[in-house]
Amino acid sequence: MQQIIEEIKESGVKDNHIIYINFESLDYANITDAIELNNYIKNLVKDKNTYYIFLDEVQKVKEFEKAINSLRITNQFSIFITG
């Protein structure tokens, strides 16, 4: 995943438009369901440009699919999921 992030940066995307969340980290232990995930990501969005979201081990978030679908409908996000 880091290689993809580096390629995106090399293409000119700024760091603040790349959101990387690894749910193995206790830093994100408070995000336990789809609504919390959706709200966390939306709070990081500061403009209408494209944001690149990387979610690692997202299956730890209850009903994460709902958050992904909600974010996708705006066409403002490019989402990458690994686990």
C-alpha angles and dihedrals in degrees: 000000000000090000091056091048091051091050090051091050091049089055089062103266112145121235092244089063093057117081116190120183122178109189091200086073117088087222087082100038090112091065101084106147143032096265093052091048092049092048093046092054095042090053089059093054112099103167143014096266123112118280123202113219122197117189119186120191090358090158085085088073114084112245091353088164090073091057092047092050092047092052093045095058092066094061087219095106136067105199129202121186128191132168 
